[in-house]
């Protein structure tokens, strides 16, 4: 049985299923997931979309679905007695299911476990009690969990298998008509604006990013081209509501649909919202300034619950400040523009960051997370 909730877990789970089947062709799978797991040949007992929610009010409104999913999956565990339960992320839901599996004597493999090192660390004890093996995707997680009694092993990050650019910078510029002359970029610098993929992130960050871009252009002697990738979850109307159209009249600013990794790889520097994107940028060797801003109450509550030295994944993996981090009130046009200008004009500062990003890539190891996770799962079988 394999159980996941979110789209990323559905994708990583499907790759795990494929890797396991390549090594052992007579396996059969059932569980909870979405289109990717179903396409990989998993019998879907419950649609993951019905339980993939965040926030207290959303969880309360979906309680009926959550209880129904637990009931269906627990019945399958009891009646079919699968040889292994694989759980992916979705901690509160999955750890309840893991408890039921352990009572039935069914081994449990946790792939991509929650970030207990950042918050709600008390869950480590529960993970140790209810799982037989944990496959982690951040290098420092293995030691953290092992020191606390969890059978953990670093399998590598799934991004290592998927993040790559297939166009050169010149090809990208030509494809999106960003050059003045065919095949030439006339010494322009490309600056990426990556405010996130959620509506609240766009509202909190995009206006500041645009103001920073205007400030940066005024202080620069070079031609700057600003690129904003359009996430599938965001509409152009949402961008325009935050002043995009106004700034397109002042700046050489382009919204690019798709071509995300080629865009990121082509940039000389990027300002980004904190998240998985920082690892993607590191893998593409793109210098960055990382920012995050939350509603004041959310931030206050976060300071009570979260205890980490850095908030960007790049710095957490490096265990030092490889990339600058701006949080809450620090996220202002002046700070962003100054940090980007420093990278663009100071070659030694730029090289130091590129060396640091290379170190992060080395710490993350090579590709093949799904294959390594499959090996752990098959050992439990």
N, C-alpha and C positions, 0 to 999 in steps of 0.2 A: 504494500500500500504506500502511496506517495501523496502528501498533502501540502498544498501551498495556497497562498491567498492573493498576492499581488502579481501584477504583470511581469515584473522582473523575476519573481520566483517561478512563475509559470514557464518563462523562457529558460532559466537556468535548470529547472527541473526537467524540461524536455531534453536538454542537452545531456543531462545525467542519465536519463532513461536510454537515450541512443547509445551512450558510451557503455552502459551496462549490457545492453543487448549485443553490442559488437563483441563483447568478451564472453557472453553467455546467452546464446540465441533463444533458449527455451524459457525465458522469463516472461511472466505475465504481470501486468500492472493494473491497479484500480485505485481510485482515490478522489481527491478534490483538487480541481485546477481549472484551467481555461482552455483556450483554443490551441495553444502550443502543446500542452500535454496531451490533449485529445488527438492532435495531428501526429504525435509520437506514438500513438497506439494505446494510450491509457484509457481504461474504462472510467468515465467521469460519473461518479456517484452523486456529486453535488457541485453546482457551479460556484466557483470561487468568488465571482463578482458580488454575490449576495452577502458575503461576510467581510469583504475587503473594504473596511471603513476606518476612518480616524476621527478622533474627537469624541467626547463623552456623549453629546446629544445624538451623534450619528450612530454610535454603538447601541444606545438605548432604543433608537427607532428600528434597529435591525436585530434586536434580541431574538425575535421569533425565528429568523433565518439562522442565527448562530446556534440556537438550541436544536433546531431541526437538523443542521449539518452534524452536530455532535452526536445526535441520536442515530442518524443513518450510518455514520462512520464507525461508531462504537458497535453497532449491531453487526456490521461487516467484520470487524475485528473478532467478535465473539463467535460468529457463525462460520466464517471462512478460514479463520486462523492463518493469516498470511505469514510468511516466513520472516518478513522484515517490515518495519514501519519506517519510512523516510519522511521526515518533516523538514520543511524549508521555511525559515523566518517565521512570521505570524506567531510570536511567542506565547501570548496568553492562551490563544486557542489551541496551539499545538502541544503545549506542555500539559494541558488537561487531557488531550488525547494520548499523549505519551504515558501518562499515569495509568490509563486504562489498559494500554498495551503491556506495560510491565507486569500488571496484575495477572495478565493472561500468559505471561512467559514469552512474549514476542519481543525480540530485540529492537532497539530504536537507534536510528542513525539521524543525527541533526546536522543538516547541511545549511550553512549560512545562518549562524545563530545570532541572537539579538546583541546589541552593543552594550553588554552589561558593564563593561569597563567605563562607560560614560555615565550611565544612570541606572537606578534600580539594581544595584550590584547584588542585592539579596537574592536575586534569581539564580545566581551561580550555584547555590546549594541545591535548588530545585533541578537545574540542568544536570548536575552530577548524579542526583538520585534517579532521574527518569530517563537518562540516555545511556547507551553503551559506547558510543563514539560520536565525536563532533568534528566535522570538517569545517575549518575556519578559512576566511578569505582575506584577512589582513594579517601580516606577518607577526605583529606583536601580540595578537590574540592567543596564539598557541601557548606561550609562556604564562600569560595572565591566567588562563583557564587551568593549565596544568598545575600551577602553584596553588590552585584552590580545589584540587581534587577531581577535575574533569578530564576525561580521556580525549584530549583534543589533538588535532594534527592540521598543520597548515597545508592546504591543497593548492594555493594560488588563487588569484582573483579572476573571475570569469571575464573581466574586461581585457585581460591579457590575450584572450582568444579572439576578441572582436574589434578592438580599437586599432585602426590603422588608416592612413590616408592613401588613396590610390591615384591622386593627381599631384603633380608638382605645383609649386606656388605660381609659376608662369601659366601653367595649364588652367589652374583655378581662376586666375585673373582673366584669361581669355574667355573661359566658359561663361563667366558672369559679366562680361563686357566692362571690366573695371580698368582696362588699359586705354591710354590715349592712342597708342600706335600698336599695331599687331605685333604681339610677342614682346612688348616692352612694358615695364611698370614705372618708368621714368623716376626711379628713386623714391617712390611713395612708401609710406609705412602703413601697415594694416593693423588696426586696433579692433579687437573683438569686444563687444558689449554683451555679456551673458547674464541677464538678471534673473534667470531661473525659469522653471516650467510650470509654476503654479500662479494663479491669479493674484494671490496676496503678495508673493515675491515680486511680481511685476509692479504692483502698486507701491510697495515699500522701496524698491530699488531703482526702477527704470528712470523716473524723473531725475534722481541724483546722478545716475550714470550719464544721462544726456547733458546735464549741466556741467559735469566733469569733462565730457568730450568737447563742449564749446570752449571751456577754459583751456584745455590742452591745446586745441587748435590755435587759439589766440597767442599762446606762448611758444608755438612751434614755427620754425622756419621752413620745415618740410611739408610736402603735401601729405595729409593724413586721410586715409579712407577708413571709415567706421563701419563695421559689419555686425549685424544683429541677426543671429539665426532664429527663425520662427519655429518654436516648439509646436508639436502637433496638438498640444493641449491648450494653446493660446491662439486667439484670433487677432487679426490685424486691428479690429475695432478696439480691442483691449489695449493694444499698443498706442493707438491714436488717442485714446482717452487719457493717456499719460503724457501726451504732448509730442509724440513721435513726428507727426506731420509738420508741426511747427519747426522742429529741429532739422528736418530734412531740407527745409528751405535755407537753413544757415550753414549746414555741414554737408560734406560728401558722405552721406549716410545711406546704407543699403540694407534692406531686410531680405534675407536669403532663406528660401524654403528648401529644406532638405540639405544634402551635401555637408552635413554637420562636421564630420571629422576632417574633411578637406578644408573647410573654412577655418577650423581651429588650428590645424597644422600650418596654414598659410600666414597666420597672424604673427606680427612681431611681438605683440604683448596683448594681454586680455585682462579685463576686470570682470570678475565672475562672482555669482552667489555661491556660497559654500555648499558643498554636496559632492556627489559622485563625479561631477564634471571636473573637479580639481584633479582627480586621478586620471581622467581621460586626457586632460591637458598635459599632465606630467608624462604620460605614456607617449604623447605626441611631441614632447620636448618644447612646449610653448610656455614662455614666461607669463606670470600672472600676478594679479593683486586679488586677494580673496576677501569678500565682504559678507556680512549678514546683518539683517535688521529684523527685529520682531516687534510685535505690539508690546508696549511697556509692561503690562501685567504679565504677559507670557514670559517676557524676559526675566522679570523679577522672580516668578515661580521657578524658572529654569535655573537661576543662580542658586536656589535652595536645593535643587535636585541633582544638578550636574556638577561633577568635579573633574575637570580635565584642564591641562595646561594650555592646549591648543584646540581650536575647533575645526581646522581644515584637515582633511585626511592626509594630505601631503606632509604637513608638519607632524602629525601624529605618528606616521610611519617613520619619518626621519628622526623623530624625538628631538627636533630642534627647529628653529624658524628658518626654513628654506624660502618660503614665500611670505610676504607681509599680510597680516590679517587686520581687517578693520571691522569693529563690532559696534552696533548701536550708534551712539553719538559720534563715534569716529568716522562713520560712513557719511562723508560730506564731499561736495565737489572739489574743495581745495585739497583734501588728503588724497583722494583718488587721482586727481590730475598730477599732483606732486610725485606720487609713487610711480605712475606710468612714465612721467617725464624723466625721472631718475633712471629708469630702466632703458629708455630710448637714447639717452644722452651720455650715460656713464657705461662705457664698455666693460670695465672691471666688475661693476655691479651686475650687469647682465650675465657675464661669464660665471660669476659666483653662483647665480641662481641656476644657470644651465648645468653647472657641476653638481649642484644640490639635487636637481631633478634627476640627473643620471644616477645619483646615489639611491634615490627612491626607487627607480626602476630596477636597480640591482637587488635591492632588498626584497622586491616583490617576486623575484625569480622569473621563470619562463612560463610560457603558455601551457595549457593542458589541465586546467582546474577540473573539468568534467571527468577526464580520464582518471585523475588521481582520486577524486571523490568516488568514482565508480569502483576503484580498487578497494577503498575502505568499506563500501557497502557490501561488496561481494565477499570480503573477509567475514563479515558478520553473518552472511548466509552460509 
